């Protein structure tokens, strides 16, 4: 709304308008005949009449209040989510994660600590504080739908599931730019170079990786062997401001591999192969880890029962003792045969299968019975296949000694064993 001061005609279809704005400043603008439909006369009223629509003012004021609510309630996400967080979850989110700007962090609490709830609280806090708008969650394929469900049910966040159909239906040509809240499968991204190229062109405020220990790499001598998942982790870290890795097993017992894993968060700090005595390991500012024994409820009682491991001795019945002895002898005998194999990979497979029999034996009689039954059926199939192979080889040698076989012989072979006859034709070349 402005106040017209004067006008100056330019031609029959245009004029220059001089007007004052609310603060008294003088402006001018040229208007044309086509602008008439956009103009209207306004009634001048009192400057502070308070006659504007009250419901619209209340709506605008409420929107501003909600937008700034975190300034008055430092744990707004807790009070607006469908969760009842435990003390260690609140501590991790509001003391260890939120103060870090930007966040490059490993959430490595024991299984059952509720890392998904911590991640959800952190995501919701960032969204309410306008510190994040675009969030990508990368998880194993078996967990993507679970992530989508929990984010909606517990935090009211509607995440989309990434799929190949989104690539084909994308209006922008890049499906990663079409959705601000997205859940994707780690292996789908790691194995597809075309998806990685599109991902490389996108930018995110927060990327969360579940089961992050799958982003592994290892040393072979002084050379780093990077898996496709590890390379995906490097890519994800380069396209986001906040980077959160979640795993209950961040360390596999090899310090150099752990250093490679931590290089996803800080490549400069963890550069080069770890050497004991030359490198100092301190990741307290990059990782939060609590074991089950440290997790408490609000009243100070342990969250999980105390672990008490002890050995229980019991006497096997005579039939069970005989079964145990027979399986043990079988495993020992087959292990000795496996050691004679030249193929190390096959030797390892055989050894793993035999060790599984021992575990099944310790589980229950039914478990070892089913395992031995499957093992016997597999051996029977191999015997039948070997007999079939030998029969085919014998007939093939007969054919090689002759110039061919009469039709009645081929018909007899077909009647006896179509599979053998088919194999013979493959060896001799199709004769019919």
Rosetta blueprint (number, residue, H / E / L):
1 X L
2 X L
3 X E
4 X E
5 X E
6 X E
7 X E
8 X E
9 X E
10 X E
11 X E
12 X L
13 X L
14 X E
15 X E
16 X E
17 X E
18 X E
19 X E
20 X E
21 X L
22 X L
23 X L
24 X L
25 X L
26 X E
27 X E
28 X E
29 X E
30 X E
31 X E
32 X E
33 X H
34 X H
35 X H
36 X H
37 X H
38 X H
39 X L
40 X L
41 X L
42 X L
43 X L
44 X L
45 X L
46 X L
47 X L
48 X L
49 X L
50 X L
51 X L
52 X L
53 X L
54 X H
55 X H
56 X H
57 X H
58 X H
59 X H
60 X H
61 X H
62 X H
63 X H
64 X H
65 X H
66 X H
67 X H
68 X L
69 X H
70 X H
71 X H
72 X H
73 X L
74 X L
75 X L
76 X H
77 X H
78 X H
79 X H
80 X L
81 X L
82 X L
83 X L
84 X L
85 X L
86 X L
87 X H
88 X H
89 X H
90 X H
91 X H
92 X H
93 X H
94 X H
95 X H
96 X H
97 X H
98 X L
99 X L
100 X L
101 X L
102 X L
103 X L
104 X E
105 X E
106 X E
107 X E
108 X L
109 X L
110 X L
111 X L
112 X L
113 X L
114 X L
115 X H
116 X H
117 X H
118 X H
119 X H
120 X H
121 X H
122 X H
123 X H
124 X H
125 X H
126 X H
127 X H
128 X H
129 X L
130 X L
131 X L
132 X L
133 X L
134 X L
135 X E
136 X E
137 X E
138 X E
139 X E
140 X L
141 X H
142 X H
143 X H
144 X H
145 X H
146 X H
147 X H
148 X H
149 X H
150 X H
151 X H
152 X H
153 X H
154 X H
155 X H
156 X L
157 X L
158 X L
159 X L
160 X E
161 X E
162 X L
163 X L
164 X H
165 X H
166 X H
167 X H
168 X H
169 X H
170 X L
171 X L
172 X L
173 X L
174 X L
175 X H
176 X H
177 X H
178 X L
179 X L
180 X L
181 X E
182 X E
183 X E
184 X E
185 X E
186 X H
187 X H
188 X H
189 X H
190 X H
191 X H
192 X L
193 X H
194 X H
195 X H
196 X H
197 X H
198 X H
199 X H
200 X H
201 X L
202 X L
203 X L
204 X E
205 X E
206 X E
207 X E
208 X E
209 X E
210 X L
211 X L
212 X H
213 X H
214 X H
215 X L
216 X L
217 X E
218 X E
219 X E
220 X E
221 X L
222 X L
223 X E
224 X E
225 X E
226 X E
227 X L
228 X H
229 X H
230 X H
231 X H
232 X H
233 X H
234 X H
235 X H
236 X H
237 X H
238 X H
239 X L
240 X E
241 X E
242 X E
243 X E
244 X E
245 X E
246 X E
247 X L
248 X L
249 X L
250 X L
251 X L
252 X L
253 X L
254 X L
255 X H
256 X H
257 X H
258 X H
259 X H
260 X H
261 X H
262 X H
263 X L
264 X L
265 X L
266 X L
267 X L
268 X L
269 X L
270 X L
271 X L
272 X L
273 X L
274 X L
275 X L
276 X E
277 X L
278 X L
279 X E
280 X L
281 X L
282 X L
283 X L
284 X L
285 X L
286 X L
287 X E
288 X E
289 X L
290 X L
291 X L
292 X H
293 X H
294 X H
295 X L
296 X E
297 X L
298 X L
299 X L
300 X L
301 X L
302 X E
303 X L
304 X L
305 X L
306 X L
307 X L
308 X L
309 X L
310 X L
311 X L
312 X L
313 X L
314 X L
315 X L
316 X L
317 X L
318 X H
319 X H
320 X H
321 X H
322 X H
323 X H
324 X H
325 X H
326 X H
327 X H
328 X H
329 X H
330 X H
331 X H
332 X H
333 X H
334 X H
335 X H
336 X H
337 X H
338 X H
339 X H
340 X L
341 X L
342 X L
343 X L
344 X H
345 X H
346 X H
347 X H
348 X H
349 X H
350 X H
351 X H
352 X H
353 X H
354 X H
355 X H
356 X H
357 X H
358 X H
359 X H
360 X H
361 X H
362 X H
363 X H
364 X L
365 X H
366 X H
367 X H
368 X H
369 X H
370 X H
371 X H
372 X H
373 X H
374 X H
375 X H
376 X H
377 X H
378 X H
379 X H
380 X H
381 X H
382 X H
383 X H
384 X H
385 X H
386 X H
387 X H
388 X H
389 X H
390 X H
391 X H
392 X H
393 X H
394 X H
395 X H
396 X H
397 X H
398 X H
399 X H
400 X H
401 X H
402 X L
403 X L
404 X L
405 X L
406 X L
407 X H
408 X H
409 X H
410 X H
411 X H
412 X H
413 X H
414 X H
415 X H
416 X H
417 X L
418 X H
419 X H
420 X H
421 X H
422 X H
423 X H
424 X H
425 X H
426 X H
427 X H
428 X H
429 X L
430 X L
431 X L
432 X L
